[in-house]
Amino acid sequence: YVCSTWGNNHFKTFDGDVYQFPGLCEYNFVSDCREAYKEFSVHIQRALNSNGHPEIQYILMKIKDIMVYLKPNLVVVDGRIVKTPYYTSGVLIESNEVYTKIYAKLGLVLMWNQQDALMVELDNKFNNHTCGLCGDYNGIQIYNEFIKGGTYNSITYGNMQKISKPNSKCEDPDETQALPSCNEHRDECQRLLTSPAFADCRLRLNLEMYIQACMQDKCACNGKDDSFCLCSTISEYSRQCSHAGGRPGEWRTQSFC
């Protein structure tokens, strides 16, 4: 089971809910939330890069008593910069120019593209024991009460996951903002995500979810033909497809992404 975040502030929980949350503070992405002994936690902080696109600035991860701090092309373990591949009691860290991957024996795999996209896969022994932006991992989707005008919306939910740091000054996103519907982009997004390259993916993933994310990306970019707007969700679809055992074809071209 996988929780991921990518592109224009999209999140997909372990239980399959997809939502957008544009916060730029440090947040609990996923943690073991049992009372007694928490086996792991993963915190993330996003910032806008020079093009105004959100990217993950750093990831702070605690596995049992080991602290791992990740930035693009930098891995710090318990305060020391380390060379990868690096192995320490039950934790293997690999990285290259494109990806940082962490395998933890307790049942966790983390994969970060050192930019916008982070994926955490958890053993199902953590069912019902997690909290954070990835949700509670209990197998029940809470989409309806979570987003559709019910108890609280995704921004309220995201703000609740903030890690309070006494000296940090970061603004909570406004909870009253409604997301635009973006329906005028549906055809284009559907065309991209159902291209022949993804024939092997359609039965493995919930296509509609990615179409919705793609539509929101197009809206957010106000018609700018910016590769981030389209490529980040399509890349995520491709990654998730591979992860589900599918074989995406070659969808990038000279002119696209």
Number of C-alpha atoms within 10 A of each C-alpha: 16 21 24 24 26 24 27 26 21 22 25 20 23 26 19 22 19 22 22 20 20 18 22 21 22 22 23 22 29 26 24 19 18 13 7 6 9 16 15 20 20 20 21 22 20 21 18 12 12 7 8 8 16 22 20 26 19 19 22 19 23 18 20 15 11 15 15 20 20 20 16 19 12 15 21 15 18 12 11 10 13 14 14 14 13 14 15 10 11 11 16 16 22 16 21 13 9 11 17 23 19 22 17 20 13 16 12 18 19 20 19 24 18 23 19 21 24 24 21 22 16 21 13 13 9 19 15 16 17 23 18 22 29 26 24 22 23 14 13 12 17 12 16 12 12 17 18 11 10 10 11 13 22 21 21 18 18 23 20 14 20 21 15 12 10 6 6 10 9 12 10 16 16 12 15 9 9 9 10 10 12 16 11 11 18 16 11 13 23 17 11 17 23 15 11 14 16 21 14 17 24 15 11 14 15 12 15 12 15 20 24 21 26 29 24 25 25 24 19 15 16 10 11 11 10 13 12 20 24 23 18 21 27 24 17 19 23 22 16 19 20 15 13 14 11 19 16 19 14 10 16 12 7 5 6 9 15
